[in-house]
Amino acid sequence: MKIRKLLVWGTAVLFISCATNPFTGKQTLALVPNSQILPMAFQQYNQFLGENKVVKGTSDAEMITRVGQKIARASERWLNANGYSGYLKDYKWEYNLVEDKTVNAWCMPGGKIVFYTGILPIAQSETGIAAIMGHEVAHALANHGQQRMSASQIQQVAGAATAVAVSGKSQQTQQIVGTAFGLGSQFGVMLPFSRSHETEADRIGLQLMAIAGYNPDEAANLWRRMKANSGGQSPPEFMSTHPSSDTRIANLTAWAPSARAEAKKFGITTFK
């Protein structure tokens, strides 16, 4: 009876807690509303900036801001043209370069972006920066943070339901079932979920960089450099939160013509 109640409750929550991804048209998880997520993200972003060395006034820092603004304008143009006017009303775009050797960049919900200086040599150029920026902005636009938080909550509820279901069994059975659930939900659900977000962000980001006037062919070249920088050392794809470099290179190469075609709709026919 407890399991049935949990299932009924869970189904009802999922039914009423969905949002639409404007770039794919798909229904996505939205158990935690953006009205809660965005203020928390903005606060965490400011805290991060206060605890790290932010680079100001250099040509690199200015380039990060310049590219970010172009990608943001491209996203607004696409959203307005596709019936999503006002989608970005709660976004507060901010672009910062942080002194750190880590090869990384990220965008928090609501448009709060950080590039680490360690990724600049691999980006190599403004177009390389645009490929990274488009991908990171796409995560925020598609509400991937919201979806991950929602999926984590579902995983916790499912784990609790599983524990209730075997509560009358032996301790050994409970341990076996608990371990099986943990591995199954991680490798069978959460990691594929994360990889799908990365793939989605790659595709959306490619379109955004093209609409912003940057050559989408550079995205695949960027990932060739990323692969070279890693020395080919990465876990098997099924164990990773990200697709393999080879998968990303193949995808980005295949998608570049459609990104050009999308940019052409906005009058963009030449690329930087």
Secondary structure, 3 states (H helix, E strand, C coil): CHHHHHHHHHHHHHHHCEEECCCCCCEEECCCCHHHHHHHHHHHHHHHHHHCCEECCCHHHHHHHHHHHHHHHHHHHHHHHCCCCCCCCCCCCEEEEECCCCCCEEEECCCEEEEEHHHHHHHCCHHHHHHHHHHHHHHHHCCHHHHHHHHHHHHHHHHHHHHHHCCCCCHHHHHHHHHHHHHHHHHHHHHHHHHHHHHHHHHHHHHHHHHCCCCCHHHHHHHHHHHHHHCCCCCCHHHCCCCCHHHHHHHHHHHHHHHHHHHHCCCCCCCC
